[in-house]
Amino acid sequence: MKYKMVSFISVLMSFALFAQQVAAQPAIIPEPVSMTQKDGSYQFRNKIIISSENTTVAVKKIGELLIDKLSATDLPASFNVGMQQQSDIKFVINKLINNSIGKEGYQLSVTEKEGVVISANEPAGLFYGVQTLLQLLPPEIESKSVAKNIEWKLPLVDITDYPRFGWRGLMFDVSRHFFTKDQVKDYIDQMVKYKYNLLHLTLANDEGWRIEIKALPKLTTVGAWNVKKVGTFGDFSAPGPDEPRDYGGFYSQDDMKELIQYAKDRFVNILPEIDVPGHSLAAIASYPELSCTPGADKYKVRSGEKIMEWPANGHFYALVDNTICPANEKAYAFLDKVFTEVAQLFPFEYIHVGGDECAKNFWEKNPQILALMKQENLKTLDEVQSYFEKRVEKIVESKGKKVIGWDEILEGGLAPNAAVMSWRGMKGGIEAAKLGHDVVMSPTTFAYLDYMQGDIMLEPPVYSTLRLSKAYEFEPVPEGVDAKYIKGGQANLWTEQVYNMRHAEYMTWPRGFAIAEAVWSPKNKKNWEGFVKKTEQHFARFDFAQKKYAPSMYDPYFKFSKNDKNEITVEMKTEIKDLNIHYTFDNSFPDNFYPAYSTPVMVPKDASTMKVITYRGNKVMGRLITFPIAEMKKRAGVK
């Protein structure tokens, strides 16, 4: 009996030790290619010394950026050129190329004797190794001020890591609402922590032109400004003639050069987007001669009022003609000036030319368009847009750049060398890849960060929802497609409903974590339950950084249905397995002492509201959600 008891206690101790080891598992996002953890830790004590034999500017800059992050510790940090045995952190640029890790990969080792060694073939790999190193440190490393009484320890690990794709992008729409140069820098700082390397800036749309073009000054004196409105974008009242057009802004070319260098120092390319021929009201308000429509000289930069109908068939119907006219030679002279300056400014090899959501109803009876169709033997209005896109490609290529556009540029015939960014699901990307064109996957189904993250009863209203678990399912290479044509993927943050930086953060994270794993981590390393645990640990890091994130993964899904007596049944489920859903119908506020949901619940006949909240054990996790009876009836189809 005594032997059995000892054995039982040993089992319990072993289980506790195992649980402790699991709890201490490093939470690295995106998941590395391989990671081995050993017992023990390395602790920084009185100071932190970083050293490298490599003296290049890029490596020195990485050292400076790391020292800046280490300012959250109470330990003095320094960077020394020349390997020193007493160094805590060593940067190594491989003298013999390690082909297995490529240009952006790294190897990171933490041992009790040597401290930290990060080796890479190129400085980019060192930089990404540093991002992993920071995630190995306690979350207080993200503090804005010095964190006191923290043991600055690292687990002993061996990590080999490199990206699955070369194109790992986030799109930040600065046209619908203008974000300052410093805010864009902040967005870059956030994205590089998760090894993104491409910032796609939407710089021109109906609501604003955001980049200085010196040959066309009205683009920023007129096109960068509209009337400030607050509420639900798209439903705003039309601005009156006396309302000041002083809301907006733009980046001077010097501003943009500064941003480009800031991004470059962090191994990020900036992709500029000038969206044409649709979404061009800011350009037309600045230069009405770009239009073929009478009255365009009265057009103003959009302030969020309704300018377009969105029929179910997907053919957009414009209330004002927001398209640059493909039959107008002045349009091509204008674009030549624009792309000349854009190409000189941005070093990245691609320029994004938009091409999406082009409403063609004003073209249908336009004499100039009809004459162009006859002259060029164009059978459809899609072919008219294709004619435009092919001429735009020639202009862009004449500046030494390549064209990429949204998947609508496929319609009517794809320009010979254009790459396609597939946003309307994966279909356009599949079609383009099968035609031998390069593709970046950016589908609404997985990667649209402007979508709601949970139930509309909690989230700012948008026309669709994208839960974190769905974003985590993103797989950039569809079955049956040659992977060599898939350059990578990206997530898109359109900002019609995003008015400020705090909300931009909320919409980006944690779904940005999910997309980061899709474009960096090996496909077979992805694991939803493991990802959730890591995400929760990164929430703690965001708290110390004072950055906002969405807790929507803790909030349940709802499904309401009715029977033949118009009685309503509600079904609820959560993305995370270990949550309990508690609810009330008596107008009181539920906590973990209230009924826990297990099977579909019939809504009481006289209930006026349902309140719901989630718990993990005794800890509240989700937000309180209140459903009025009218909302329940609406969703159940009760009239």
C-alpha positions as CSV (number, residue, x, y, z in Angstrom):
1,M,0.0,0.0,0.0
2,K,2.9,2.3,0.9
3,Y,4.6,1.5,-2.4
4,K,1.4,2.3,-4.3
5,M,1.1,5.7,-2.5
6,V,4.7,6.6,-3.3
7,S,4.1,5.7,-6.9
8,F,0.9,7.7,-7.0
9,I,2.7,10.8,-5.6
10,S,5.5,10.3,-8.1
11,V,3.0,10.3,-10.9
12,L,1.4,13.5,-9.6
13,M,4.8,15.2,-9.3
14,S,5.7,14.1,-12.8
15,F,2.4,15.4,-14.1
16,A,3.0,18.7,-12.3
17,L,6.5,19.0,-13.7
18,F,5.2,18.3,-17.2
19,A,2.5,20.9,-16.8
20,Q,5.1,23.4,-15.6
21,Q,7.2,22.7,-18.6
22,V,4.3,23.0,-21.0
23,A,3.4,26.3,-19.4
24,A,6.9,27.5,-19.9
25,Q,6.9,26.7,-23.6
26,P,8.0,29.8,-25.5
27,A,5.2,31.5,-27.3
28,I,6.7,32.4,-30.7
29,I,4.5,34.0,-33.4
30,P,4.8,33.1,-36.2
31,E,5.7,29.5,-35.3
32,P,9.4,28.7,-36.1
33,V,10.4,25.9,-38.4
34,S,12.0,24.1,-35.5
35,M,12.5,24.7,-31.8
36,T,14.1,22.6,-29.1
37,Q,13.9,23.6,-25.5
38,K,16.2,22.5,-22.8
39,D,16.1,22.6,-19.0
40,G,17.4,25.8,-17.5
41,S,17.7,29.5,-18.4
42,Y,20.1,32.2,-19.2
43,Q,19.8,35.4,-17.1
44,F,20.9,38.9,-17.8
45,R,22.3,40.3,-14.6
46,N,24.1,43.6,-14.3
47,K,24.3,44.6,-18.0
48,I,23.7,43.4,-21.5
49,I,26.5,43.3,-24.0
50,I,25.7,42.8,-27.7
51,S,28.6,42.2,-30.1
52,S,29.3,41.3,-33.8
53,E,32.4,40.9,-35.9
54,N,30.3,42.3,-38.8
55,T,30.6,46.1,-39.1
56,T,28.1,46.8,-41.8
57,V,25.6,49.7,-41.4
58,A,22.6,47.2,-41.4
59,V,24.0,45.1,-38.6
60,K,24.8,48.2,-36.5
61,K,21.3,49.4,-37.0
62,I,19.9,46.1,-35.8
63,G,22.0,46.4,-32.7
64,E,20.7,50.0,-32.1
65,L,17.1,48.8,-32.5
66,L,17.7,46.0,-30.0
67,I,19.3,48.3,-27.5
68,D,16.3,50.6,-27.8
69,K,13.9,47.7,-27.0
70,L,16.2,46.7,-24.1
71,S,15.6,50.1,-22.5
72,A,12.5,48.5,-20.9
73,T,15.0,46.6,-18.7
74,D,16.8,48.3,-15.8
75,L,20.1,47.0,-17.3
76,P,22.5,49.1,-19.3
77,A,23.0,47.7,-22.8
78,S,25.8,48.3,-25.3
79,F,26.7,47.1,-28.8
80,N,30.4,46.3,-29.5
81,V,32.0,45.6,-32.9
82,G,34.2,42.6,-32.6
83,M,33.3,39.2,-31.0
84,Q,33.8,39.2,-27.3
85,Q,33.6,36.1,-25.1
86,Q,31.8,37.9,-22.4
87,S,29.0,39.1,-24.7
88,D,25.5,38.2,-23.8
89,I,24.2,38.4,-27.3
90,K,26.3,37.7,-30.4
91,F,25.3,38.5,-34.0
92,V,27.0,36.3,-36.6
93,I,26.8,36.7,-40.4
94,N,27.7,33.3,-41.8
95,K,31.0,33.2,-43.7
96,L,29.8,30.0,-45.3
97,I,26.3,30.3,-46.7
98,N,23.7,28.1,-45.0
99,N,21.5,27.4,-48.0
100,S,18.8,25.8,-45.8
101,I,17.8,29.1,-44.2
102,G,18.0,31.4,-47.2
103,K,18.2,35.2,-47.1
104,E,15.7,35.8,-44.3
105,G,16.3,32.8,-42.1
106,Y,18.3,32.6,-38.9
107,Q,19.5,30.2,-36.2
108,L,19.1,31.2,-32.6
109,S,20.8,29.4,-29.7
110,V,20.5,30.2,-26.0
111,T,22.9,28.3,-23.7
112,E,24.0,28.9,-20.1
113,K,27.6,29.3,-21.1
114,E,27.4,31.3,-24.4
115,G,24.3,33.3,-23.8
116,V,22.5,34.2,-27.1
117,V,24.0,33.5,-30.5
118,I,22.0,34.6,-33.6
119,S,23.5,33.6,-36.9
120,A,22.2,34.3,-40.4
121,N,23.3,34.6,-44.0
122,E,22.2,38.2,-44.3
123,P,21.2,41.1,-41.9
124,A,17.5,40.4,-42.6
125,G,17.9,37.1,-40.9
126,L,19.6,38.6,-37.9
127,F,16.7,41.1,-37.6
128,Y,14.1,38.3,-37.6
129,G,16.2,36.4,-35.1
130,V,16.1,39.5,-32.8
131,Q,12.3,39.6,-33.1
132,T,12.2,36.0,-31.8
133,L,14.7,36.8,-29.1
134,L,12.4,39.6,-27.8
135,Q,9.5,37.1,-27.7
136,L,11.6,34.8,-25.5
137,L,12.0,37.6,-22.9
138,P,9.3,38.3,-20.3
139,P,6.3,40.3,-21.6
140,E,7.5,43.4,-19.6
141,I,10.1,43.9,-22.4
142,E,7.3,45.7,-24.3
143,S,6.8,48.2,-21.5
144,K,6.9,51.9,-22.4
145,S,8.9,52.6,-19.2
146,V,11.5,50.7,-17.3
147,A,10.1,47.5,-15.8
148,K,11.3,47.0,-12.2
149,N,12.0,43.8,-10.2
150,I,11.9,41.6,-13.3
151,E,14.2,38.6,-13.8
152,W,15.4,39.1,-17.4
153,K,15.7,35.4,-18.2
154,L,15.7,33.4,-21.5
155,P,14.8,29.8,-21.8
156,L,17.5,27.6,-23.3
157,V,16.5,26.9,-26.8
158,D,17.8,26.0,-30.3
159,I,15.8,27.5,-33.1
160,T,16.1,27.2,-36.8
161,D,13.7,29.4,-38.7
162,Y,13.0,30.8,-42.2
163,P,10.0,32.0,-44.1
164,R,7.7,30.0,-46.3
165,F,6.9,33.0,-48.6
166,G,8.9,36.0,-49.6
167,W,5.8,38.3,-49.8
168,R,4.4,38.7,-46.2
169,G,2.2,41.7,-46.4
170,L,-0.1,44.0,-44.5
171,M,-2.2,46.6,-46.4
172,F,-2.9,49.8,-44.6
173,D,-5.4,52.1,-46.2
174,V,-4.4,55.7,-45.5
175,S,-6.7,57.1,-48.2
176,R,-10.2,56.7,-46.5
177,H,-8.8,58.3,-43.4
178,F,-5.4,59.9,-43.3
179,F,-2.8,58.5,-40.8
180,T,0.3,60.6,-40.0
181,K,3.8,59.7,-40.8
182,D,4.5,58.8,-37.2
183,Q,1.4,56.6,-37.1
184,V,2.6,54.7,-40.1
185,K,6.0,54.2,-38.5
186,D,4.2,52.8,-35.4
187,Y,2.3,50.4,-37.7
188,I,5.6,49.3,-39.2
189,D,7.0,48.7,-35.7
190,Q,4.0,46.5,-34.8
191,M,4.1,44.4,-38.0
192,V,7.8,43.6,-38.0
193,K,7.5,42.0,-34.6
194,Y,5.6,39.2,-36.4
195,K,8.0,39.1,-39.4
196,Y,5.9,40.9,-42.0
197,N,8.1,42.4,-44.7
198,L,5.7,44.3,-47.0
199,L,3.6,47.4,-46.2
200,H,1.0,48.1,-48.9
201,L,-0.1,51.7,-48.7
202,T,-3.3,52.7,-50.5
203,L,-2.4,56.3,-51.4
204,A,-5.3,57.3,-53.7
205,N,-9.0,56.7,-53.6
206,D,-12.3,58.6,-53.7
207,E,-11.7,60.0,-50.2
208,G,-8.2,61.4,-50.6
209,W,-5.0,61.6,-52.5
210,R,-2.2,61.1,-50.1
211,I,1.1,61.4,-51.9
212,E,2.7,64.7,-53.3
213,I,3.1,64.7,-57.0
214,K,5.1,67.8,-57.8
215,A,3.9,68.0,-61.5
216,L,0.3,67.9,-60.3
217,P,0.0,70.1,-57.2
218,K,-3.9,70.1,-57.1
219,L,-3.8,66.4,-56.2
220,T,-2.8,67.5,-52.7
221,T,-4.1,71.1,-52.5
222,V,-7.6,69.8,-53.5
223,G,-7.5,66.0,-53.5
224,A,-6.1,65.5,-50.0
225,W,-9.0,67.2,-48.2
226,N,-12.6,66.5,-47.4
227,V,-15.2,67.3,-44.8
228,K,-14.9,65.6,-41.4
229,K,-17.8,63.3,-40.6
230,V,-18.3,61.1,-37.6
231,G,-20.7,58.1,-37.5
232,T,-21.1,55.2,-39.9
233,F,-19.1,55.8,-43.1
234,G,-21.1,55.4,-46.3
235,D,-24.3,56.8,-44.7
236,F,-23.0,60.3,-44.0
237,S,-25.1,63.2,-45.2
238,A,-23.7,65.0,-48.3
239,P,-21.5,67.9,-47.2
240,G,-22.9,71.4,-47.6
241,P,-21.1,74.2,-49.4
242,D,-20.3,75.9,-46.1
243,E,-18.7,72.9,-44.4
244,P,-14.9,73.3,-44.3
245,R,-12.8,70.9,-46.3
246,D,-10.0,70.7,-43.9
247,Y,-10.0,67.0,-42.9
248,G,-7.3,64.8,-44.4
249,G,-3.6,65.3,-45.2
250,F,-0.9,63.9,-47.4
251,Y,2.8,62.8,-47.3
252,S,5.3,65.1,-48.9
253,Q,7.9,63.4,-51.0
254,D,10.4,64.1,-48.2
255,D,7.9,62.5,-45.7
256,M,7.7,59.4,-47.9
257,K,11.4,59.1,-48.3
258,E,11.7,59.2,-44.5
259,L,9.0,56.4,-44.2
260,I,10.7,54.3,-46.9
261,Q,14.1,54.5,-45.1
262,Y,12.4,53.8,-41.8
263,A,10.8,50.7,-43.3
264,K,14.1,49.7,-45.0
265,D,15.9,49.8,-41.7
266,R,13.4,47.2,-40.5
267,F,13.6,45.1,-43.7
268,V,10.2,46.2,-45.0
269,N,9.4,47.2,-48.5
270,I,6.6,49.7,-49.1
271,L,4.2,49.0,-52.0
272,P,2.4,52.1,-53.2
273,E,-1.1,51.8,-54.6
274,I,-2.7,54.4,-56.9
275,D,-6.2,53.0,-57.6
276,V,-7.4,53.6,-61.1
277,P,-9.6,53.8,-63.1
278,G,-12.3,53.4,-60.4
279,H,-12.1,54.9,-56.9
280,S,-10.6,58.0,-58.5
281,L,-12.9,60.8,-57.3
282,A,-10.1,62.6,-55.4
283,A,-8.1,62.8,-58.7
284,I,-11.1,63.9,-60.7
285,A,-12.1,66.6,-58.2
286,S,-8.5,67.9,-58.6
287,Y,-8.4,67.6,-62.4
288,P,-11.9,67.2,-63.8
289,E,-10.5,66.8,-67.4
290,L,-9.6,63.2,-66.5
291,S,-13.4,62.4,-66.8
292,C,-15.5,62.0,-69.9
293,T,-18.7,62.8,-67.9
294,P,-20.3,66.3,-68.2
295,G,-20.5,68.1,-64.9
296,A,-17.3,66.5,-63.4
297,D,-16.0,70.0,-62.7
298,K,-18.6,70.1,-59.9
299,Y,-17.3,66.9,-58.2
300,K,-15.8,67.0,-54.7
301,V,-13.6,64.7,-52.8
302,R,-15.9,62.2,-51.1
303,S,-16.4,62.6,-47.3
304,G,-18.2,59.3,-46.8
305,E,-21.6,60.1,-48.3
306,K,-23.2,57.5,-50.6
307,I,-21.8,57.6,-54.1
308,M,-22.4,54.0,-55.3
309,E,-25.0,51.3,-55.3
310,W,-23.9,47.7,-54.5
311,P,-26.4,45.4,-56.3
312,A,-26.4,41.6,-55.5
313,N,-25.1,40.8,-59.0
314,G,-21.8,42.5,-58.2
315,H,-22.0,45.1,-61.0
316,F,-21.4,48.4,-59.2
317,Y,-23.7,51.3,-60.1
318,A,-22.1,54.7,-59.5
319,L,-24.2,57.7,-58.6
320,V,-21.3,60.0,-59.6
321,D,-18.7,59.0,-62.1
322,N,-15.6,58.2,-60.0
323,T,-13.7,56.7,-62.9
324,I,-10.8,58.1,-64.9
325,C,-11.9,57.9,-68.6
326,P,-10.1,55.2,-70.6
327,A,-11.1,57.1,-73.8
328,N,-9.4,60.3,-72.7
329,E,-5.8,60.7,-73.8
330,K,-5.4,63.3,-71.0
331,A,-5.8,60.4,-68.6
332,Y,-2.7,58.7,-69.9
333,A,-0.6,61.9,-69.8
334,F,-1.7,62.4,-66.2
335,L,-0.8,58.8,-65.2
336,D,2.6,59.2,-66.9
337,K,3.3,62.1,-64.6
338,V,2.0,60.3,-61.6
339,F,3.9,57.1,-62.2
340,T,7.1,58.9,-63.1
341,E,7.3,60.5,-59.7
342,V,6.0,57.4,-57.8
343,A,8.6,55.2,-59.5
344,Q,11.4,57.6,-58.7
345,L,10.3,57.7,-55.1
346,F,9.6,54.1,-54.2
347,P,12.4,51.6,-54.6
348,F,10.1,48.5,-54.5
349,E,9.9,46.7,-57.8
350,Y,6.0,46.8,-58.0
351,I,3.5,49.6,-58.3
352,H,-0.1,48.6,-57.4
353,V,-2.6,50.1,-59.9
354,G,-5.8,49.1,-58.2
355,G,-8.4,48.2,-60.9
356,D,-11.1,47.1,-58.4
357,E,-14.8,47.9,-58.2
358,C,-14.9,50.0,-61.4
359,A,-18.4,51.1,-62.0
360,K,-19.0,51.3,-65.7
361,N,-22.6,52.6,-65.9
362,F,-21.4,56.1,-67.0
363,W,-19.4,54.5,-69.8
364,E,-22.4,52.7,-71.3
365,K,-23.7,55.6,-73.4
366,N,-20.6,57.9,-73.4
367,P,-19.8,58.9,-77.0
368,Q,-16.0,58.9,-76.3
369,I,-16.1,55.3,-74.8
370,L,-18.3,54.1,-77.7
371,A,-15.9,55.6,-80.2
372,L,-13.0,53.9,-78.5
373,M,-14.8,50.5,-78.5
374,K,-15.4,50.9,-82.3
375,Q,-11.8,52.0,-82.9
376,E,-10.2,49.2,-80.9
377,N,-12.7,46.5,-81.7
378,L,-13.7,46.2,-78.0
379,K,-16.8,44.1,-77.4
380,T,-17.5,44.7,-73.8
381,L,-16.9,47.4,-71.1
382,D,-14.7,44.9,-69.3
383,E,-12.5,44.9,-72.4
384,V,-12.5,48.7,-72.2
385,Q,-11.0,48.4,-68.7
386,S,-8.6,45.8,-70.0
387,Y,-7.5,48.3,-72.7
388,F,-6.9,50.9,-70.0
389,E,-5.0,48.4,-67.8
390,K,-2.7,47.4,-70.6
391,R,-1.8,51.0,-71.4
392,V,-1.2,51.6,-67.7
393,E,1.1,48.6,-67.6
394,K,3.2,50.0,-70.5
395,I,3.4,53.4,-68.6
396,V,4.5,51.7,-65.4
397,E,7.0,49.4,-67.2
398,S,8.5,52.4,-69.0
399,K,9.5,53.7,-65.5
400,G,11.3,50.4,-64.7
401,K,8.6,48.9,-62.5
402,K,6.2,46.0,-62.6
403,V,2.4,46.2,-62.3
404,I,0.3,44.4,-59.7
405,G,-3.5,45.0,-59.5
406,W,-6.7,43.6,-57.9
407,D,-8.2,40.5,-59.5
408,E,-10.7,42.6,-61.6
409,I,-7.8,43.3,-64.0
410,L,-8.3,39.7,-65.2
411,E,-11.7,40.7,-66.7
412,G,-11.5,41.4,-70.4
413,G,-8.0,40.1,-70.7
414,L,-5.0,40.4,-68.4
415,A,-2.1,42.7,-69.2
416,P,0.9,40.6,-70.4
417,N,3.2,40.9,-67.4
418,A,0.9,41.9,-64.6
419,A,0.8,40.2,-61.2
420,V,-2.6,39.7,-59.6
421,M,-3.6,40.4,-56.0
422,S,-6.6,38.1,-55.4
423,W,-9.1,39.6,-53.1
424,R,-12.5,38.2,-54.2
425,G,-11.7,34.8,-52.7
426,M,-9.0,32.6,-54.2
427,K,-10.6,32.2,-57.7
428,G,-8.9,35.1,-59.4
429,G,-5.5,34.1,-58.0
430,I,-6.1,30.5,-59.3
431,E,-7.0,31.8,-62.7
432,A,-4.0,34.1,-62.9
433,A,-1.6,31.4,-61.7
434,K,-2.9,29.0,-64.3
435,L,-2.2,31.7,-66.9
436,G,1.4,31.8,-65.7
437,H,1.1,35.1,-63.8
438,D,2.5,35.8,-60.3
439,V,-0.1,36.0,-57.6
440,V,-0.4,37.4,-54.1
441,M,-3.3,35.8,-52.2
442,S,-5.3,38.3,-50.2
443,P,-8.9,36.9,-50.0
444,T,-11.8,38.4,-48.2
445,T,-12.6,35.0,-46.9
446,F,-9.5,34.9,-44.7
447,A,-7.5,38.1,-44.8
448,Y,-9.8,41.2,-44.7
449,L,-9.1,42.9,-41.4
450,D,-11.8,45.5,-41.9
451,Y,-14.4,42.8,-41.3
452,M,-16.1,42.4,-37.9
453,Q,-14.3,40.0,-35.6
454,G,-17.4,38.8,-33.7
455,D,-21.1,39.4,-33.3
456,I,-22.5,42.7,-34.6
457,M,-24.0,43.3,-31.1
458,L,-20.4,44.1,-30.0
459,E,-18.4,45.0,-33.0
460,P,-18.5,48.3,-35.0
461,P,-20.9,47.4,-37.9
462,V,-19.3,46.3,-41.1
463,Y,-20.9,44.2,-43.9
464,S,-19.3,40.9,-43.0
465,T,-17.5,39.0,-40.2
466,L,-14.1,37.3,-40.1
467,R,-13.4,35.3,-36.9
468,L,-9.9,34.6,-35.8
469,S,-10.3,30.9,-36.3
470,K,-11.3,31.5,-39.9
471,A,-8.3,33.8,-40.5
472,Y,-6.1,31.0,-39.1
473,E,-7.3,28.6,-41.8
474,F,-5.7,30.8,-44.5
475,E,-3.6,28.7,-46.9
476,P,-2.1,30.8,-49.7
477,V,-1.4,27.9,-52.1
478,P,-4.7,26.4,-53.4
479,E,-4.8,22.7,-54.5
480,G,-3.9,22.2,-58.1
481,V,-1.9,25.4,-58.4
482,D,1.8,25.5,-59.1
483,A,3.3,27.0,-55.9
484,K,6.0,28.9,-57.9
485,Y,3.4,31.4,-59.0
486,I,2.2,32.2,-55.5
487,K,4.5,35.0,-54.2
488,G,2.8,34.9,-50.8
489,G,-0.1,36.5,-49.0
490,Q,-1.2,39.5,-47.1
491,A,-4.0,40.9,-44.9
492,N,-5.8,44.1,-45.8
493,L,-7.0,46.8,-43.5
494,W,-9.4,49.1,-45.3
495,T,-10.2,52.1,-43.2
496,E,-13.7,53.3,-44.2
497,Q,-14.8,52.5,-40.6
498,V,-11.3,53.0,-39.0
499,Y,-11.0,56.6,-37.8
500,N,-7.9,56.4,-35.5
501,M,-4.8,54.4,-34.7
502,R,-6.3,52.7,-31.6
503,H,-9.0,51.1,-33.8
504,A,-6.5,50.2,-36.5
505,E,-4.6,48.2,-33.8
506,Y,-7.9,46.6,-32.6
507,M,-8.8,45.5,-36.2
508,T,-5.3,44.2,-37.0
509,W,-4.5,42.1,-33.9
510,P,-4.8,39.2,-33.3
511,R,-5.9,38.3,-36.8
512,G,-2.6,39.7,-37.9
513,F,-1.0,36.9,-35.9
514,A,-3.0,34.3,-37.8
515,I,-1.9,35.7,-41.2
516,A,1.7,35.9,-40.1
517,E,1.7,32.2,-39.4
518,A,0.1,31.5,-42.8
519,V,2.9,33.3,-44.7
520,W,5.9,32.5,-42.5
521,S,5.4,29.1,-40.8
522,P,5.6,25.7,-42.4
523,K,2.1,24.5,-43.2
524,N,2.5,21.4,-41.1
525,K,3.5,23.4,-38.0
526,K,0.1,25.2,-37.7
527,N,-2.0,24.2,-34.8
528,W,-5.1,26.1,-33.7
529,E,-5.1,25.2,-30.0
530,G,-1.4,25.9,-29.7
531,F,-1.9,29.2,-31.5
532,V,-4.7,30.2,-29.1
533,K,-2.4,29.7,-26.1
534,K,0.3,31.7,-27.8
535,T,-2.1,34.5,-28.7
536,E,-3.2,34.8,-25.0
537,Q,0.5,35.2,-24.0
538,H,0.9,37.9,-26.7
539,F,-2.1,39.7,-25.3
540,A,-0.1,40.2,-22.2
541,R,2.7,41.7,-24.3
542,F,0.3,44.1,-25.9
543,D,-1.0,45.2,-22.5
544,F,2.5,46.2,-21.5
545,A,3.0,47.9,-24.9
546,Q,-0.3,49.8,-24.4
547,K,-1.4,48.5,-27.8
548,K,-5.0,47.6,-28.5
549,Y,-6.3,44.2,-29.6
550,A,-9.6,42.5,-30.1
551,P,-10.7,40.0,-27.4
552,S,-13.4,38.7,-29.8
553,M,-12.1,35.1,-29.7
554,Y,-13.6,34.9,-26.2
555,D,-17.1,35.9,-27.4
556,P,-19.5,33.2,-28.7
557,Y,-21.2,32.7,-32.0
558,F,-25.0,32.8,-32.0
559,K,-27.6,31.1,-34.2
560,F,-31.3,31.9,-33.8
561,S,-34.1,29.7,-35.3
562,K,-37.9,29.5,-35.0
563,N,-40.4,26.6,-35.0
564,D,-43.9,26.6,-36.4
565,K,-45.2,28.4,-33.4
566,N,-42.7,31.3,-33.9
567,E,-40.9,30.2,-30.7
568,I,-37.2,31.1,-30.8
569,T,-34.3,28.8,-30.1
570,V,-30.7,30.0,-29.6
571,E,-27.6,28.0,-30.2
572,M,-24.2,29.2,-28.9
573,K,-20.7,28.0,-29.4
574,T,-17.1,29.4,-28.8
575,E,-14.0,29.3,-30.9
576,I,-12.0,28.2,-27.8
577,K,-12.8,24.9,-26.2
578,D,-12.3,25.6,-22.5
579,L,-14.8,28.4,-22.2
580,N,-18.2,28.2,-20.5
581,I,-21.1,30.4,-21.8
582,H,-23.4,31.8,-19.0
583,Y,-26.7,33.5,-19.9
584,T,-29.8,35.1,-18.5
585,F,-33.2,36.1,-19.7
586,D,-34.4,37.9,-16.6
587,N,-32.5,41.2,-17.3
588,S,-29.9,40.5,-14.6
589,F,-26.2,40.3,-15.4
590,P,-24.9,36.7,-15.8
591,D,-21.7,35.5,-14.1
592,N,-20.3,32.0,-13.5
593,F,-23.1,31.2,-11.0
594,Y,-25.7,31.5,-13.7
595,P,-26.8,28.6,-16.0
596,A,-24.0,27.3,-18.3
597,Y,-25.0,26.7,-21.9
598,S,-24.8,23.1,-23.0
599,T,-27.7,22.5,-25.5
600,P,-29.9,24.8,-27.6
601,V,-32.1,27.0,-25.4
602,M,-35.7,28.0,-26.0
603,V,-36.2,31.8,-25.5
604,P,-38.9,32.4,-22.9
605,K,-42.1,33.7,-24.3
606,D,-42.0,37.0,-22.4
607,A,-38.3,37.6,-22.4
608,S,-37.2,41.1,-23.4
609,T,-33.4,40.5,-23.5
610,M,-30.9,37.8,-23.4
611,K,-27.5,38.5,-21.8
612,V,-24.5,36.3,-22.4
613,I,-20.9,36.2,-21.1
614,T,-18.1,33.6,-21.2
615,Y,-15.9,32.4,-18.3
616,R,-12.8,30.1,-18.0
617,G,-13.4,28.6,-14.6
618,N,-13.9,31.5,-12.2
619,K,-12.4,34.1,-14.6
620,V,-14.5,36.3,-16.9
621,M,-13.1,36.1,-20.4
622,G,-15.7,37.5,-22.8
623,R,-17.5,40.7,-23.0
624,L,-21.2,41.1,-21.9
625,I,-23.4,40.7,-24.9
626,T,-27.1,41.9,-24.7
627,F,-29.6,40.8,-27.3
628,P,-33.0,42.7,-27.4
629,I,-35.9,40.5,-28.3
630,A,-36.3,42.4,-31.6
631,E,-32.8,41.3,-32.6
632,M,-33.5,37.7,-31.7
633,K,-36.7,37.8,-33.8
634,K,-34.9,39.4,-36.7
635,R,-32.2,36.7,-36.8
636,A,-34.7,33.9,-36.4
637,G,-36.9,35.2,-39.2
638,V,-39.9,36.0,-36.9
639,K,-42.1,38.6,-38.5
